[in-house]
C-alpha cells in the first residue's frame, strides 16, 4: 500500500474516508459507500502489527484507491496541522467520511465532531452500525476469532476469515500414521482459538474444501502448528504460500491416548467439515 506521504498534490481526489479499517468489515464497506467516484481511502495504522487483515489484504478488499498513513509519523500532530496536511495533499478535497468513533491528533485528543470545525468542507460521520444487536467493531471481531466463534465473526466480516502463510515442514506423521496435512507459518494475523475448523484452502488458483487444525499438538510433540488437510483431494504441492479460509469451528483441541483414537476423531472431523463446507452460505 502506497504511503500517503509519497504522493504529490492530487487534484483528482474530492472525497476521503479515514480510519484503520482492520478487517474491512461490513460497517467499513457501508462507510465507503459515501465516497464519490473521485474518492480515496486513507488507512491510518501501524505496519507489522497483529491484525485481522494485513495491509496487503486491506488494499485488495478496498475498491477505492487506498493509501497508508503511518500512525507513528503523525501521532504527535495537532488536529489543525493534521487537517491542513490533508488539504495540502488533496487540494480539491470537499468531503471527509469517518466513523463516529474516529479519533486523531496528539494523544487522540480530537474526535470526529472536531473535524467539522477544522475542515471547511463536508464532514460525514457514520453512526454505529449493528448486526443482530451486535456492534460492528474490529475489536469485537478480533475477540470472536480468538474465542473460535468463526461463524459469527464471518457474519460481521461479510466473508470468511482468511489467513495466509509460508508452507513449512511438519512432523511427517500425518501422511504415515494419520492424514496428510500442509503446515504453514504465518505472521501478523489474529489466529482462531485452538481447535479444529471446517475450512477452504487456497493453493495457487485452486480452492479446496479442507479441515484445519490450529493449536498445540497435545497427542504428539505438543508443539504449536497450523495445518490443513484437503478433503478428497491429493495434490503434489509446489506452492510456497497458501491461504486458509475458516468456515466454522468443529471442536476444541484435546489430547488423545493413542494415534488410533486420534485418527478416528480426525475421520469424524473430516465428515463434519465436508458437511459444513457444502452448507456454507458464504462460499
Secondary structure, DSSP 8 states (H G I E B T S, - for coil): --BGGG----SS--EEEEE--TT--HHHHHHHTTS-TTEEEEEEE-TTS-BSS-HHHHHHH--SEEEEEEHHHHTT--HHHHHHHHHHH-TT--EEEEETT-EESGGG-EEHHHHHHH-SSEEEEE---EETTEE--HHHHHHHHHHT-HHHHHHHHTS-EEEEEEEE---S-HHHHS---EEEE--SB----SEEEEEEEEETTEEEEEEEEEEE-TTTT--EEEEEEETT-------SEEEEEEEEEEEE----SSHHHHHHHHHHHHHHHHHHHHH-S--
